[in-house]
Amino acid sequence: MDAEISLRVDGADHRLTVDTRTSLLDALRERLGNTSPKKGCDHGQCGACTVLLDGQRSLSCLALAVAHDGAEVTTADGLAPAGELHPVAQAFLDQDAFQCGYCTPGQVCSAVGVLDEVERSWPSHVTEDLTGDVELSSAEVAERMSGNLCRCAAYVNIVPAVQQAGRARA
Amino acid sequence: MKPFAFGRPGDVAEAVRTVAAEPAAVYLAGGTNLVDHLKLGVARPDLVVDVRTLTSREISDLPDGGLRLGAGSTNSEVAADRRVRERYPVLAQALLAGATGQLRNMATTGGNPLQRTRCVYFSDVTTPCNKREPGSGCSAVGGYTRYHSVLGVPAALPDADAPETCIASHPSDMAVALAALDAQVQVLGPSGVRTISFPDLHRLPSDDPARDTVLAHGELITAIDLPALPAGTRSAYRKVRDRASYAFALVSVAAVVTGDGPERTVRLGFGGVAHKPWRATRAEELLHGRPLDEHAVRAAMDAELAAAQPQVGIDGGNGFKIPLLTRTVVATLRDLTPRDLTPEATS
């Protein structure tokens, strides 16, 4: 069964007709040709499909496109103007925070979300004082990024990359 | 994936009428569990009714000092709310111990307690499962039992072919905290509104393991109310799992301690050990008004777990959960009431 929806993706408006079963991830990749978010597990376990959905880091594989009619989606490709790098992407380059790169667009979108959440003093499971400020320690980064798997195990460089981007923001 | 029609009603009343009128209709909120089940063929609805933006996203103060969580508020928003962090740390900690940042941004207050078990056989449509396909049997008996129940099950090796057998556990961390807090669930159904005390929302398999909760078809959670807690109430959530992050509980404990001396009450919720968030009413009675030293807590847990049934399994079984749960309760209460462990308090 088909439904007509509109999506704003990386600043551009689109109208499209989707089967009600289409995930937001498949709508982005297969219908709009935006292959920045990746299909890893397609079951919400790996984080490769992470995008900013109405400003919040979210798993596009577990979102039905039809349920997000009118949504604003930012993929890793749309974080910075064409030809420029977002500070988080730059930090991933500087810190050598990837090998094959397949999980990287999801990692970068997730990290952007992490930095927003830390800026708002959202606590995490490892935050000692639930009501205090958050220090972007390596334990905090590891906990907050635990939904993004990297089969190359570039974690030891991803953590400093997120910290570098966090310092650049402060 | 089986085709389905998609409905986005104008308000919650229309949503309830729509779902109540269609036996093969389901509600969609954050979708983190349902969309996965649509892909796996575990859920096969004809109609999916989207309520994510219909139920309130507000977190608001109640006149008696409690807090109302609109069903559409996300797990992230509730965990980050200053009032929740200050007054209900057990709930903030439970939420933050569950899932990942991305999932918490999507999952909702109304949806989280209604997520289904993570029993691997429930998720695998090629295997018998009384919860997914009533009457087909239970593949978990004697199988992989690490994430399965030890409380509310009839035997260490229940009859795998009996239609009532189910040893699945409830996976939600949030629900364990809400059970310990005696939260009140606001429900809208085809015949009006009702309130369900959170510990009564979920059920044991009994003769119908397909049903996780007492909600009738068409009933919709519109809000969850957190009761006001007396000044000085302490609470905490402690979760034991196979990985440091992003794993379901092997066992978990939500503890809420109110008052001191003979007036002290202890409320305990357990996760990962039963078909529902387990309220340890026997242990609570035994600990009422008592110093929470290790001896007293262990004695209370022995009574609570007297009927526990370690499950035999090809993964070595899950009998480890029984001593692990007691140790986790001891550690949780020790952290909440450190003075009770001093010699003066225990003598």
HADDOCK unambig.tbl for C-alpha pairs under 7 A between the chains (distance, minus, plus):
assign (segid A and resid 1 and name CA) (segid B and resid 3 and name CA) 6.67 0.50 0.50
assign (segid A and resid 1 and name CA) (segid B and resid 4 and name CA) 6.76 0.50 0.50
assign (segid A and resid 1 and name CA) (segid B and resid 5 and name CA) 6.29 0.50 0.50
assign (segid A and resid 20 and name CA) (segid B and resid 4 and name CA) 6.93 0.50 0.50
assign (segid A and resid 20 and name CA) (segid B and resid 5 and name CA) 6.97 0.50 0.50
assign (segid A and resid 20 and name CA) (segid B and resid 6 and name CA) 6.54 0.50 0.50
assign (segid A and resid 21 and name CA) (segid B and resid 3 and name CA) 6.88 0.50 0.50
assign (segid A and resid 43 and name CA) (segid B and resid 36 and name CA) 5.75 0.50 0.50
assign (segid A and resid 56 and name CA) (segid B and resid 105 and name CA) 6.57 0.50 0.50
assign (segid A and resid 57 and name CA) (segid B and resid 102 and name CA) 5.32 0.50 0.50
assign (segid A and resid 57 and name CA) (segid B and resid 105 and name CA) 6.97 0.50 0.50
assign (segid A and resid 58 and name CA) (segid B and resid 102 and name CA) 4.50 0.50 0.50
assign (segid A and resid 58 and name CA) (segid B and resid 103 and name CA) 6.63 0.50 0.50
assign (segid A and resid 58 and name CA) (segid B and resid 105 and name CA) 6.47 0.50 0.50
assign (segid A and resid 58 and name CA) (segid B and resid 106 and name CA) 6.57 0.50 0.50
assign (segid A and resid 59 and name CA) (segid B and resid 102 and name CA) 6.11 0.50 0.50
assign (segid A and resid 62 and name CA) (segid B and resid 31 and name CA) 6.41 0.50 0.50
assign (segid A and resid 62 and name CA) (segid B and resid 32 and name CA) 5.59 0.50 0.50
assign (segid A and resid 62 and name CA) (segid B and resid 35 and name CA) 5.61 0.50 0.50
assign (segid A and resid 62 and name CA) (segid B and resid 36 and name CA) 6.55 0.50 0.50
assign (segid A and resid 63 and name CA) (segid B and resid 31 and name CA) 6.47 0.50 0.50
assign (segid A and resid 67 and name CA) (segid B and resid 50 and name CA) 6.87 0.50 0.50
assign (segid A and resid 122 and name CA) (segid B and resid 80 and name CA) 5.25 0.50 0.50
assign (segid A and resid 123 and name CA) (segid B and resid 80 and name CA) 6.63 0.50 0.50
assign (segid A and resid 124 and name CA) (segid B and resid 96 and name CA) 5.78 0.50 0.50
assign (segid A and resid 125 and name CA) (segid B and resid 93 and name CA) 6.66 0.50 0.50
assign (segid A and resid 125 and name CA) (segid B and resid 96 and name CA) 5.00 0.50 0.50
assign (segid A and resid 125 and name CA) (segid B and resid 97 and name CA) 5.54 0.50 0.50
assign (segid A and resid 130 and name CA) (segid B and resid 85 and name CA) 6.11 0.50 0.50
assign (segid A and resid 131 and name CA) (segid B and resid 85 and name CA) 6.30 0.50 0.50
assign (segid A and resid 131 and name CA) (segid B and resid 86 and name CA) 6.76 0.50 0.50
assign (segid A and resid 143 and name CA) (segid B and resid 245 and name CA) 6.33 0.50 0.50
assign (segid A and resid 144 and name CA) (segid B and resid 101 and name CA) 6.33 0.50 0.50
assign (segid A and resid 146 and name CA) (segid B and resid 100 and name CA) 6.53 0.50 0.50
assign (segid A and resid 146 and name CA) (segid B and resid 245 and name CA) 6.37 0.50 0.50
assign (segid A and resid 146 and name CA) (segid B and resid 246 and name CA) 6.41 0.50 0.50
assign (segid A and resid 147 and name CA) (segid B and resid 100 and name CA) 5.18 0.50 0.50
assign (segid A and resid 147 and name CA) (segid B and resid 101 and name CA) 6.94 0.50 0.50
assign (segid A and resid 147 and name CA) (segid B and resid 246 and name CA) 6.87 0.50 0.50
